Amino acid sequence: MLIIPLKEGENIERALKRYKRKFDKTGTRKSLYGRKQFTKPSIEKRAQIQKAQYVQRLKDQESI
C-alpha cells in the first residue's frame, strides 16, 4: 500500500498527482495488465526488441 504524507497546507490535487506518479513508478498497473491475458514469450521478446530499437532511434536523433 502506498502512503503519501500530506504536507501542511498542501492542495489535495497535488497530493493525488504525487500518488499517481508513485503508483506508476511501482509498476503495479503494468503487472496487473500483464497477468490479465497470456502473451507468448516470443511476442514479449519481439516487443522488447521493438522498444529497444525505438529508444535507440531517439538517442541517435538526439546526438545528431
Buried (B, 14 or more C-beta within 10 A) or exposed (E): EEEBEEEEEEEEEEBEEBEEEEEEEEEEEEEEEEEEEEEEEEEEEEEEEEEEEEEEEEEEEEEE
